[in-house]
């Protein structure tokens, strides 16, 4: 069962909230996840000038450690938050030299 770390969309039109989840890669976007890892609210609340990000860094690192592959949008969010370094091995679509042969 390959596990992916990806974003699940919730909320309503014009007021989206994204959950960062660990989920089987064959499941639908909003299917029940294995674990909820965090919440990302891209719209600042009235009176605030920043976006809201709440996540469990230790659980994200656990899932990355056991081989879960993050989606491109999850990688961008994790790099932006400093959870994974930029240009890390977790970037989706990067191949090693042994895979090219």
N, CA, C and O atoms as a Tinker XYZ file with bonds, in Angstrom:
   404  protein
     1  N      0.839000   -1.175000    0.000000    73     2
     2  CA     0.000000    0.000000    0.000000    64     1     3
     3  C      0.889000    1.246000    0.000000    63     2     4     5
     4  O      1.337000    1.682000    1.061000    81     3
     5  N      1.150000    1.823000   -1.178000    73     3     6
     6  CA     1.950000    3.051000   -1.239000    64     5     7
     7  C      1.187000    4.221000   -0.622000    63     6     8     9
     8  O      0.018000    4.452000   -0.932000    81     7
     9  N      1.859000    4.943000    0.244000    73     7    10
    10  CA     1.235000    6.064000    0.944000    64     9    11
    11  C      1.744000    7.370000    0.358000    63    10    12    13
    12  O      2.932000    7.515000    0.067000    81    11
    13  N      0.825000    8.325000    0.187000    73    11    14
    14  CA     1.163000    9.658000   -0.297000    64    13    15
    15  C      0.815000   10.674000    0.779000    63    14    16    17
    16  O     -0.128000   10.483000    1.547000    81    15
    17  N      1.577000   11.742000    0.829000    73    15    18
    18  CA     1.231000   12.898000    1.649000    64    17    19
    19  C      0.709000   13.933000    0.674000    63    18    20    21
    20  O      1.442000   14.385000   -0.205000    81    19
    21  N     -0.551000   14.311000    0.821000    73    19    22
    22  CA    -1.141000   15.256000   -0.124000    64    21    23
    23  C     -2.193000   16.113000    0.556000    63    22    24    25
    24  O     -2.517000   15.931000    1.730000    81    23
    25  N     -2.716000   17.058000   -0.224000    73    23    26
    26  CA    -3.688000   18.008000    0.282000    64    25    27
    27  C     -5.106000   17.497000   -0.010000    63    26    28    29
    28  O     -5.388000   17.032000   -1.114000    81    27
    29  N     -5.982000   17.586000    0.977000    73    27    30
    30  CA    -7.398000   17.273000    0.799000    64    29    31
    31  C     -8.171000   18.579000    0.956000    63    30    32    33
    32  O     -7.996000   19.291000    1.945000    81    31
    33  N     -9.020000   18.893000   -0.011000    73    31    34
    34  CA    -9.733000   20.164000   -0.024000    64    33    35
    35  C    -11.029000   20.067000    0.775000    63    34    36    37
    36  O    -11.808000   19.128000    0.608000    81    35
    37  N    -11.246000   21.047000    1.641000    73    35    38
    38  CA   -12.465000   21.130000    2.445000    64    37    39
    39  C    -12.947000   22.572000    2.454000    63    38    40    41
    40  O    -12.292000   23.448000    1.889000    81    39
    41  N    -14.057000   22.820000    3.073000    73    39    42
    42  CA   -14.619000   24.167000    3.121000    64    41    43
    43  C    -15.637000   24.357000    2.013000    63    42    44    45
    44  O    -16.204000   23.389000    1.506000    81    43
    45  N    -15.865000   25.600000    1.641000    73    43    46
    46  CA   -16.816000   25.889000    0.570000    64    45    47
    47  C    -16.164000   26.820000   -0.438000    63    46    48    49
    48  O    -15.077000   27.348000   -0.205000    81    47
    49  N    -16.833000   27.011000   -1.541000    73    47    50
    50  CA   -16.305000   27.847000   -2.608000    64    49    51
    51  C    -15.993000   29.241000   -2.062000    63    50    52    53
    52  O    -16.823000   29.850000   -1.388000    81    51
    53  N    -14.815000   29.731000   -2.352000    73    51    54
    54  CA   -14.397000   31.039000   -1.873000    64    53    55
    55  C    -13.799000   31.017000   -0.479000    63    54    56    57
    56  O    -13.265000   32.028000   -0.024000    81    55
    57  N    -13.876000   29.890000    0.207000    73    55    58
    58  CA   -13.333000   29.779000    1.562000    64    57    59
    59  C    -12.775000   28.370000    1.761000    63    58    60    61
    60  O    -13.250000   27.623000    2.616000    81    59
    61  N    -11.778000   28.019000    0.978000    73    59    62
    62  CA   -11.193000   26.680000    1.021000    64    61    63
    63  C    -10.225000   26.534000    2.190000    63    62    64    65
    64  O     -9.531000   27.475000    2.575000    81    63
    65  N    -10.205000   25.338000    2.734000    73    63    66
    66  CA    -9.238000   24.936000    3.746000    64    65    67
    67  C     -8.669000   23.608000    3.272000    63    66    68    69
    68  O     -9.410000   22.747000    2.798000    81    67
    69  N     -7.368000   23.441000    3.396000    73    67    70
    70  CA    -6.718000   22.222000    2.942000    64    69    71
    71  C     -6.174000   21.456000    4.136000    63    70    72    73
    72  O     -5.534000   22.028000    5.019000    81    71
    73  N     -6.435000   20.155000    4.150000    73    71    74
    74  CA    -5.868000   19.276000    5.163000    64    73    75
    75  C     -4.675000   18.564000    4.542000    63    74    76    77
    76  O     -4.768000   18.046000    3.429000    81    75
    77  N     -3.569000   18.538000    5.250000    73    75    78
    78  CA    -2.404000   17.767000    4.835000    64    77    79
    79  C     -2.594000   16.375000    5.427000    63    78    80    81
    80  O     -2.653000   16.221000    6.647000    81    79
    81  N     -2.690000   15.355000    4.564000    73    79    82
    82  CA    -3.040000   14.017000    5.030000    64    81    83
    83  C     -2.071000   12.967000    4.491000    63    82    84    85
    84  O     -1.450000   13.150000    3.444000    81    83
    85  N     -1.958000   11.873000    5.225000    73    83    86
    86  CA    -1.287000   10.666000    4.747000    64    85    87
    87  C     -2.403000    9.734000    4.302000    63    86    88    89
    88  O     -3.297000    9.407000    5.082000    81    87
    89  N     -2.347000    9.304000    3.035000    73    87    90
    90  CA    -3.451000    8.538000    2.461000    64    89    91
    91  C     -2.901000    7.552000    1.438000    63    90    92    93
    92  O     -1.852000    7.792000    0.840000    81    91
    93  N     -3.603000    6.449000    1.239000    73    91    94
    94  CA    -3.248000    5.492000    0.199000    64    93    95
    95  C     -3.354000    6.197000   -1.147000    63    94    96    97
    96  O     -4.331000    6.903000   -1.397000    81    95
    97  N     -2.368000    6.018000   -2.014000    73    95    98
    98  CA    -2.328000    6.784000   -3.262000    64    97    99
    99  C     -3.481000    6.476000   -4.205000    63    98   100   101
   100  O     -3.760000    7.272000   -5.102000    81    99
   101  N     -4.156000    5.351000   -4.032000    73    99   102
   102  CA    -5.257000    5.001000   -4.928000    64   101   103
   103  C     -6.601000    5.552000   -4.460000    63   102   104   105
   104  O     -7.598000    5.418000   -5.169000    81   103
   105  N     -6.645000    6.159000   -3.301000    73   103   106
   106  CA    -7.891000    6.710000   -2.768000    64   105   107
   107  C     -8.196000    8.061000   -3.408000    63   106   108   109
   108  O     -7.302000    8.728000   -3.928000    81   107
   109  N     -9.457000    8.452000   -3.363000    73   107   110
   110  CA    -9.892000    9.748000   -3.893000    64   109   111
   111  C     -9.337000   10.887000   -3.037000    63   110   112   113
   112  O     -8.903000   10.674000   -1.905000    81   111
   113  N     -9.359000   12.094000   -3.594000    73   111   114
   114  CA    -8.775000   13.253000   -2.927000    64   113   115
   115  C     -9.332000   13.470000   -1.526000    63   114   116   117
   116  O     -8.566000   13.747000   -0.604000    81   115
   117  N    -10.630000   13.354000   -1.344000    73   115   118
   118  CA   -11.245000   13.635000   -0.051000    64   117   119
   119  C    -11.678000   12.374000    0.694000    63   118   120   121
   120  O    -12.526000   12.443000    1.583000    81   119
   121  N    -11.105000   11.230000    0.339000    73   119   122
   122  CA   -11.421000    9.982000    1.041000    64   121   123
   123  C    -10.860000   10.036000    2.461000    63   122   124   125
   124  O    -10.059000   10.910000    2.792000    81   123
   125  N    -11.290000    9.096000    3.287000    73   123   126
   126  CA   -10.819000    9.060000    4.667000    64   125   127
   127  C     -9.315000    8.757000    4.686000    63   126   128   129
   128  O     -8.888000    7.734000    4.151000    81   127
   129  N     -8.515000    9.631000    5.295000    73   127   130
   130  CA    -7.063000    9.431000    5.299000    64   129   131
   131  C     -6.617000    8.456000    6.386000    63   130   132   133
   132  O     -7.372000    8.132000    7.303000    81   131
   133  N     -5.383000    8.002000    6.261000    73   131   134
   134  CA    -4.785000    7.195000    7.317000    64   133   135
   135  C     -4.533000    8.066000    8.542000    63   134   136   137
   136  O     -4.718000    7.632000    9.679000    81   135
   137  N     -4.098000    9.327000    8.286000    73   135   138
   138  CA    -3.815000   10.242000    9.386000    64   137   139
   139  C     -3.883000   11.682000    8.892000    63   138   140   141
   140  O     -3.427000   11.992000    7.792000    81   139
   141  N     -4.455000   12.554000    9.711000    73   139   142
   142  CA    -4.470000   13.990000    9.444000    64   141   143
   143  C     -3.178000   14.570000   10.004000    63   142   144   145
   144  O     -2.922000   14.479000   11.205000    81   143
   145  N     -2.356000   15.170000    9.131000    73   143   146
   146  CA    -1.050000   15.675000    9.534000    64   145   147
   147  C     -1.039000   17.174000    9.795000    63   146   148   149
   148  O     -0.184000   17.669000   10.530000    81   147
   149  N     -1.975000   17.894000    9.203000    73   147   150
   150  CA    -1.994000   19.334000    9.417000    64   149   151
   151  C     -3.120000   20.007000    8.669000    63   150   152   153
   152  O     -3.847000   19.379000    7.900000    81   151
   153  N     -3.251000   21.313000    8.911000    73   151   154
   154  CA    -4.285000   22.122000    8.282000    64   153   155
   155  C     -3.635000   23.377000    7.721000    63   154   156   157
   156  O     -2.818000   24.014000    8.386000    81   155
   157  N     -4.007000   23.732000    6.483000    73   155   158
   158  CA    -3.508000   24.937000    5.824000    64   157   159
   159  C     -4.701000   25.765000    5.378000    63   158   160   161
   160  O     -5.528000   25.303000    4.592000    81   159
   161  N     -4.787000   26.995000    5.882000    73   159   162
   162  CA    -5.851000   27.927000    5.497000    64   161   163
   163  C     -5.196000   29.056000    4.713000    63   162   164   165
   164  O     -4.556000   29.922000    5.310000    81   163
   165  N     -5.340000   29.070000    3.378000    73   163   166
   166  CA    -4.634000   30.054000    2.559000    64   165   167
   167  C     -5.198000   31.466000    2.636000    63   166   168   169
   168  O     -4.533000   32.407000    2.203000    81   167
   169  N     -6.398000   31.645000    3.171000    73   167   170
   170  CA    -7.000000   32.975000    3.246000    64   169   171
   171  C     -6.788000   33.560000    4.643000    63   170   172   173
   172  O     -7.205000   32.957000    5.632000    81   171
   173  N     -6.142000   34.730000    4.737000    73   171   174
   174  CA    -5.975000   35.355000    6.057000    64   173   175
   175  C     -7.330000   35.719000    6.669000    63   174   176   177
   176  O     -8.250000   36.126000    5.960000    81   175
   177  N     -7.440000   35.571000    7.962000    73   175   178
   178  CA    -8.664000   35.936000    8.669000    64   177   179
   179  C     -8.789000   37.463000    8.706000    63   178   180   181
   180  O     -7.780000   38.160000    8.596000    81   179
   181  N    -10.002000   37.993000    8.858000    73   179   182
   182  CA   -10.166000   39.449000    8.935000    64   181   183
   183  C     -9.332000   40.039000   10.072000    63   182   184   185
   184  O     -9.383000   39.568000   11.209000    81   183
   185  N     -8.578000   41.058000    9.748000    73   183   186
   186  CA    -7.725000   41.701000   10.747000    64   185   187
   187  C     -6.340000   41.094000   10.861000    63   186   188   189
   188  O     -5.496000   41.623000   11.585000    81   187
   189  N     -6.086000   39.996000   10.163000    73   187   190
   190  CA    -4.769000   39.358000   10.190000    64   189   191
   191  C     -4.132000   39.477000    8.817000    63   190   192   193
   192  O     -4.826000   39.603000    7.808000    81   191
   193  N     -2.816000   39.437000    8.787000    73   191   194
   194  CA    -2.119000   39.575000    7.507000    64   193   195
   195  C     -1.347000   38.311000    7.128000    63   194   196   197
   196  O     -0.504000   38.352000    6.232000    81   195
   197  N     -1.623000   37.197000    7.792000    73   195   198
   198  CA    -0.879000   35.972000    7.500000    64   197   199
   199  C     -1.825000   34.783000    7.315000    63   198   200   201
   200  O     -2.962000   34.777000    7.786000    81   199
   201  N     -1.309000   33.791000    6.618000    73   199   202
   202  CA    -2.047000   32.552000    6.394000    64   201   203
   203  C     -1.867000   31.648000    7.607000    63   202   204   205
   204  O     -0.915000   31.812000    8.370000    81   203
   205  N     -2.774000   30.698000    7.787000    73   203   206
   206  CA    -2.714000   29.811000    8.940000    64   205   207
   207  C     -2.220000   28.433000    8.514000    63   206   208   209
   208  O     -2.765000   27.820000    7.596000    81   207
   209  N     -1.174000   27.955000    9.197000    73   207   210
   210  CA    -0.658000   26.610000    8.966000    64   209   211
   211  C     -0.458000   25.954000   10.331000    63   210   212   213
   212  O      0.272000   26.473000   11.176000    81   211
   213  N     -1.107000   24.816000   10.537000    73   211   214
   214  CA    -0.929000   24.043000   11.770000    64   213   215
   215  C     -0.627000   22.617000   11.358000    63   214   216   217
   216  O     -1.401000   22.006000   10.622000    81   215
   217  N      0.493000   22.080000   11.826000    73   215   218
   218  CA     0.810000   20.707000   11.470000    64   217   219
   219  C      1.661000   20.044000   12.531000    63   218   220   221
   220  O      2.234000   20.705000   13.397000    81   219
   221  N      1.734000   18.731000   12.451000    73   219   222
   222  CA     2.530000   17.923000   13.366000    64   221   223
   223  C      3.821000   17.534000   12.642000    63   222   224   225
   224  O      3.842000   16.597000   11.844000    81   223
   225  N      4.888000   18.265000   12.932000    73   223   226
   226  CA     6.159000   18.057000   12.236000    64   225   227
   227  C      6.695000   16.651000   12.483000    63   226   228   229
   228  O      7.213000   16.019000   11.562000    81   227
   229  N      6.579000   16.155000   13.705000    73   227   230
   230  CA     7.126000   14.822000   13.990000    64   229   231
   231  C      6.385000   13.732000   13.222000    63   230   232   233
   232  O      7.008000   12.767000   12.778000    81   231
   233  N      5.070000   13.865000   13.055000    73   231   234
   234  CA     4.319000   12.863000   12.287000    64   233   235
   235  C      4.612000   12.964000   10.793000    63   234   236   237
   236  O      4.655000   11.945000   10.102000    81   235
   237  N      4.812000   14.178000   10.288000    73   235   238
   238  CA     5.182000   14.347000    8.882000    64   237   239
   239  C      6.532000   13.699000    8.634000    63   238   240   241
   240  O      6.706000   12.989000    7.644000    81   239
   241  N      7.491000   13.934000    9.524000    73   239   242
   242  CA     8.822000   13.331000    9.367000    64   241   243
   243  C      8.753000   11.810000    9.499000    63   242   244   245
   244  O      9.508000   11.100000    8.834000    81   243
   245  N      7.851000   11.298000   10.355000    73   243   246
   246  CA     7.674000    9.849000   10.466000    64   245   247
   247  C      7.226000    9.273000    9.129000    63   246   248   249
   248  O      7.813000    8.310000    8.637000    81   247
   249  N      6.176000    9.866000    8.534000    73   247   250
   250  CA     5.652000    9.335000    7.272000    64   249   251
   251  C      6.681000    9.453000    6.156000    63   250   252   253
   252  O      6.785000    8.554000    5.322000    81   251
   253  N      7.438000   10.539000    6.122000    73   251   254
   254  CA     8.498000   10.658000    5.118000    64   253   255
   255  C      9.574000    9.602000    5.357000    63   254   256   257
   256  O     10.148000    9.068000    4.408000    81   255
   257  N      9.845000    9.305000    6.628000    73   255   258
   258  CA    10.853000    8.311000    6.975000    64   257   259
   259  C     10.477000    6.895000    6.592000    63   258   260   261
   260  O     11.354000    6.080000    6.305000    81   259
   261  N      9.185000    6.584000    6.582000    73   259   262
   262  CA     8.757000    5.229000    6.224000    64   261   263
   263  C      8.451000    5.099000    4.738000    63   262   264   265
   264  O      7.978000    4.056000    4.288000    81   263
   265  N      8.723000    6.168000    3.966000    73   263   266
   266  CA     8.622000    6.052000    2.514000    64   265   267
   267  C      7.429000    6.707000    1.859000    63   266   268   269
   268  O      7.210000    6.510000    0.664000    81   267
   269  N      6.649000    7.480000    2.595000    73   267   270
   270  CA     5.513000    8.173000    1.973000    64   269   271
   271  C      6.035000    9.251000    1.031000    63   270   272   273
   272  O      6.942000   10.005000    1.382000    81   271
   273  N      5.457000    9.319000   -0.168000    73   271   274
   274  CA     5.874000   10.317000   -1.157000    64   273   275
   275  C      4.910000   11.498000   -1.123000    63   274   276   277
   276  O      3.705000   11.305000   -1.281000    81   275
   277  N      5.412000   12.714000   -0.920000    73   275   278
   278  CA     4.528000   13.878000   -0.932000    64   277   279
   279  C      4.202000   14.319000   -2.351000    63   278   280   281
   280  O      5.000000   14.123000   -3.268000    81   279
   281  N      3.029000   14.913000   -2.529000    73   279   282
   282  CA     2.656000   15.472000   -3.826000    64   281   283
   283  C      3.442000   16.764000   -4.050000    63   282   284   285
   284  O      4.100000   17.263000   -3.138000    81   283
   285  N      3.367000   17.300000   -5.269000    73   283   286
   286  CA     4.098000   18.530000   -5.580000    64   285   287
   287  C      3.632000   19.687000   -4.706000    63   286   288   289
   288  O      4.454000   20.457000   -4.209000    81   287
   289  N      2.329000   19.816000   -4.515000    73   287   290
   290  CA     1.826000   20.914000   -3.686000    64   289   291
   291  C      2.209000   20.719000   -2.219000    63   290   292   293
   292  O      2.474000   21.696000   -1.518000    81   291
   293  N      2.241000   19.483000   -1.751000    73   291   294
   294  CA     2.653000   19.219000   -0.373000    64   293   295
   295  C      4.133000   19.527000   -0.191000    63   294   296   297
   296  O      4.528000   20.056000    0.848000    81   295
   297  N      4.961000   19.205000   -1.188000    73   295   298
   298  CA     6.392000   19.515000   -1.113000    64   297   299
   299  C      6.592000   21.021000   -1.024000    63   298   300   301
   300  O      7.378000   21.498000   -0.206000    81   299
   301  N      5.877000   21.777000   -1.871000    73   299   302
   302  CA     6.001000   23.241000   -1.838000    64   301   303
   303  C      5.620000   23.790000   -0.469000    63   302   304   305
   304  O      6.307000   24.666000    0.057000    81   303
   305  N      4.542000   23.291000    0.109000    73   303   306
   306  CA     4.099000   23.757000    1.419000    64   305   307
   307  C      5.102000   23.374000    2.508000    63   306   308   309
   308  O      5.397000   24.182000    3.388000    81   307
   309  N      5.623000   22.157000    2.454000    73   307   310
   310  CA     6.585000   21.710000    3.463000    64   309   311
   311  C      7.913000   22.455000    3.344000    63   310   312   313
   312  O      8.552000   22.739000    4.357000    81   311
   313  N      8.334000   22.773000    2.120000    73   311   314
   314  CA     9.542000   23.578000    1.934000    64   313   315
   315  C      9.316000   24.994000    2.448000    63   314   316   317
   316  O     10.185000   25.560000    3.111000    81   315
   317  N      8.158000   25.565000    2.147000    73   315   318
   318  CA     7.819000   26.913000    2.586000    64   317   319
   319  C      7.807000   26.993000    4.116000    63   318   320   321
   320  O      8.214000   28.004000    4.687000    81   319
   321  N      7.347000   25.942000    4.770000    73   319   322
   322  CA     7.285000   25.911000    6.224000    64   321   323
   323  C      8.565000   25.466000    6.897000    63   322   324   325
   324  O      8.659000   25.505000    8.124000    81   323
   325  N      9.557000   25.041000    6.120000    73   323   326
   326  CA    10.831000   24.633000    6.691000    64   325   327
   327  C     10.856000   23.218000    7.234000    63   326   328   329
   328  O     11.790000   22.859000    7.951000    81   327
   329  N      9.867000   22.407000    6.916000    73   327   330
   330  CA     9.835000   21.022000    7.400000    64   329   331
   331  C     10.822000   20.161000    6.620000    63   330   332   333
   332  O     11.526000   19.338000    7.205000    81   331
   333  N     10.878000   20.346000    5.304000    73   331   334
   334  CA    11.877000   19.668000    4.473000    64   333   335
   335  C     12.720000   20.740000    3.789000    63   334   336   337
   336  O     12.198000   21.798000    3.438000    81   335
   337  N     14.009000   20.485000    3.594000    73   335   338
   338  CA    14.851000   21.482000    2.937000    64   337   339
   339  C     14.513000   21.605000    1.454000    63   338   340   341
   340  O     14.060000   20.638000    0.842000    81   339
   341  N     14.730000   22.795000    0.866000    73   339   342
   342  CA    14.511000   22.948000   -0.578000    64   341   343
   343  C     15.401000   21.986000   -1.354000    63   342   344   345
   344  O     16.502000   21.657000   -0.914000    81   343
   345  N     14.924000   21.540000   -2.500000    73   343   346
   346  CA    15.655000   20.593000   -3.346000    64   345   347
   347  C     15.970000   19.303000   -2.605000    63   346   348   349
   348  O     17.045000   18.730000   -2.781000    81   347
   349  N     15.039000   18.844000   -1.779000    73   347   350
   350  CA    15.257000   17.611000   -1.025000    64   349   351
   351  C     14.957000   16.396000   -1.888000    63   350   352   353
   352  O     14.445000   16.523000   -3.001000    81   351
   353  N     15.274000   15.231000   -1.373000    73   351   354
   354  CA    15.009000   13.986000   -2.096000    64   353   355
   355  C     13.517000   13.697000   -2.182000    63   354   356   357
   356  O     13.099000   12.810000   -2.927000    81   355
   357  N     12.709000   14.439000   -1.426000    73   355   358
   358  CA    11.272000   14.198000   -1.420000    64   357   359
   359  C     10.552000   14.887000   -2.565000    63   358   360   361
   360  O      9.348000   14.699000   -2.745000    81   359
   361  N     11.278000   15.688000   -3.344000    73   359   362
   362  CA    10.632000   16.370000   -4.465000    64   361   363
   363  C     10.146000   15.331000   -5.466000    63   362   364   365
   364  O     10.906000   14.462000   -5.893000    81   363
   365  N      8.894000   15.428000   -5.828000    73   363   366
   366  CA     8.268000   14.459000   -6.713000    64   365   367
   367  C      8.800000   14.613000   -8.126000    63   366   368   369
   368  O      8.998000   15.732000   -8.598000    81   367
   369  N      9.028000   13.517000   -8.794000    73   367   370
   370  CA     9.461000   13.561000  -10.182000    64   369   371
   371  C     10.964000   13.535000  -10.364000    63   370   372   373
   372  O     11.437000   13.421000  -11.495000    81   371
   373  N     11.729000   13.636000   -9.291000    73   371   374
   374  CA    13.174000   13.562000   -9.432000    64   373   375
   375  C     13.591000   12.103000   -9.453000    63   374   376   377
   376  O     13.115000   11.292000   -8.659000    81   375
   377  N     14.482000   11.786000  -10.370000    73   375   378
   378  CA    14.973000   10.414000  -10.476000    64   377   379
   379  C     16.452000   10.373000  -10.145000    63   378   380   381
   380  O     17.184000   11.340000  -10.357000    81   379
   381  N     16.873000    9.244000   -9.626000    73   379   382
   382  CA    18.298000    9.058000   -9.394000    64   381   383
   383  C     18.934000    8.563000  -10.678000    63   382   384   385
   384  O     18.224000    8.173000  -11.605000    81   383
   385  N     20.247000    8.569000  -10.752000    73   383   386
   386  CA    20.923000    8.147000  -11.976000    64   385   387
   387  C     20.697000    6.672000  -12.261000    63   386   388   389
   388  O     20.722000    6.271000  -13.425000    81   387
   389  N     20.479000    5.852000  -11.243000    73   387   390
   390  CA    20.263000    4.422000  -11.465000    64   389   391
   391  C     18.906000    4.148000  -12.122000    63   390   392   393
   392  O     18.737000    3.121000  -12.780000    81   391
   393  N     17.935000    5.056000  -11.949000    73   391   394
   394  CA    16.618000    4.851000  -12.545000    64   393   395
   395  C     16.609000    5.169000  -14.032000    63   394   396   397
   396  O     15.725000    4.702000  -14.750000    81   395
   397  N     17.579000    5.960000  -14.520000    73   395   398
   398  CA    17.621000    6.329000  -15.930000    64   397   399
   399  C     18.076000    5.178000  -16.813000    63   398   400   401
   400  O     17.732000    5.149000  -17.994000    81   399
   401  N     18.832000    4.237000  -16.285000    73   399   402
   402  CA    19.363000    3.152000  -17.110000    64   401   403
   403  C     18.379000    2.046000  -17.309000    63   402   404
   404  O     18.685000    1.062000  -17.983000    81   403
